[in-house]
Amino acid sequence: MTDHNSGEFNPFPKLYRLFREIVISEKIDGTNAQIVITDSGEIRAGSRNKWVTPKDDNAGFAKWVEANQEELKRLGPGQHFGEWWGAGIQRNYGLKEKRFSLFNTHRWGEDRPACCGVVPVLYQGMFSEQTIKETMEGLEKNGSVASPGFMKPEGLVIFHVHSGEIFKYTLNGDGHKG
């Protein structure tokens, strides 16, 4: 809380225009994961809120990072967030294996480590409530794009490019039918 007697000036936050570019991707129901690579090439695995190790793991993610560390170093220095999902994690998606899908769809295309996927982009363009609604209806009708044939996907992630904010919209909640 700001101490109004301190004399410290607090500016009003920047306002962003709503009708700007958005990227809609499939929200995969797994567990949030991250890979951190230092400038010297050291690699660490993390969950949403803590570091994980093969001895104190999160659904086998740290063991996977350790086994794939040489390939993962191709991600380059930085913090790389994604979803660790598949067999034995949340919805399972009918998979016999686990997968790691990076969130940053602007950065990662085909030129990424082969052991990593990217969350599927379902729409990229101007913000439109109608487009968001239609994209959700398509996901509900056709099932997961990340795991074709799986008919109980979780929902959408909407990235508002101008503000840098991320929003989720799920099939079972958020005012959508379920």
ABEGO torsion letter per residue (X at the ends): XBBAAAGBBBBBBBBBBABBBBBBBBBBBBBBBBBBBBAAGBBBBBBAABBBBAABBBGGAAAAAAAAAAAAAAAEBEBBBBBBBEBGBEAGGGBABBBBBBABAAABBABBBAABBBBBBABBEBBBAAAAAAAAAAAAAAEBAABBGBABBAEBBBBBAAAGBBBBBBABEGGBAX
